[in-house]
Amino acid sequence: MLGASLRRLREEKGLPREVAGFHIRASESKISRMELGRVGFKTRDVEDLLTLYGVLDDAERRGLLEMVREANTPGWWHKYGDLLPNWFTTYVGLEEAANVIRTYEVQFVPGLLQTAAYARTVIRLGYPDVPEAEIERRVHMRMQCQERLTKKDGPRLWAVIDEAALKRPIGGREIMREQLQHLLEVAALTNITIQVMPFRFGMHAAEGGAFSILRFPESDLSDVVYVEQLWGALYLDKREDIDPYLTAMEQLCVESTTPGGTAEILGDLLREI
């Protein structure tokens, strides 16, 4: 969040990254990493950047400098740092800070809605050669990511799941039965909306694949679109990049089932197992 604020302030001043980097005795790439939240923050660097960007109000400076301390305080997910690539660690931190999470999934049930058994099967698929202890740590982390959803100040989760993900027999009958039942139960929570993109619509607005849109409580922070790839991810936070995904998500929600229709599909699938 601090990185996004620094980028907004720099762009408002019309300053390129290389000028900002020179001002703090650093490179353009370091400014880029700071703005993406992929490097630690030094108080002196942030103070110098705020001065360069014309942030002179004491209260505004104090607020942003307090964010330095928060940004440098390791989150709970850092204890799993040996398991996570840097590009995904960034996403976990953003997800933890978001107050609205909108996601579209094609192949699997979204991670925030997976049961432990379903998650274990998916993780084994992605990491077939790792020890069982590592698999269990990865499952535990995924379950810990879900804990915010049931807290009083938890985020709003709005998930659109392709019907194919619900019909793909991940882990066998019992695991899929448990997973579908879990989706029915969590869909009853007030902060969770689940829709299904049914086969009958054929082609639709998100044929390009899965993506997530994260929104934050701070009004001056832009949304972030997350698009995961095989060995990396895209983080998009410029308006011209975000808008097509917002449009696609809105269209998906229009074409997908209502919450009542979702319950009907899940019930039908449960009876078929």
Sequence and secondary structure as in RCSB ss.txt:
>XXXX:A:sequence
MLGASLRRLREEKGLPREVAGFHIRASESKISRMELGRVGFKTRDVEDLLTLYGVLDDAERRGLLEMVREANTPG
WWHKYGDLLPNWFTTYVGLEEAANVIRTYEVQFVPGLLQTAAYARTVIRLGYPDVPEAEIERRVHMRMQCQERLT
KKDGPRLWAVIDEAALKRPIGGREIMREQLQHLLEVAALTNITIQVMPFRFGMHAAEGGAFSILRFPESDLSDVV
YVEQLWGALYLDKREDIDPYLTAMEQLCVESTTPGGTAEILGDLLREI
>XXXX:A:secstr
 HHHHHHHHHHHHT  HHHHHHHTT  HHHHHHHHTT S   HHHHHHHHHHTT   HHHHHHHHHHHHHHHS  
GGGGGTTTS HHHHHHHHHHHH SEEEEEESSS  GGG  HHHHHHHHHHH TTS HHHHHHHHHHHHHHHGGGG
STT  EEEEEEEHHHHHS TT HHHHHHHHHHHHHHTTSTTEEEEEE GGG S TTTT  EEEEE SSTTS  EE
EEEETTEEEEE SHHHHHHHHHHHHHHHHHS  HHHHHHHHHHHHHH 
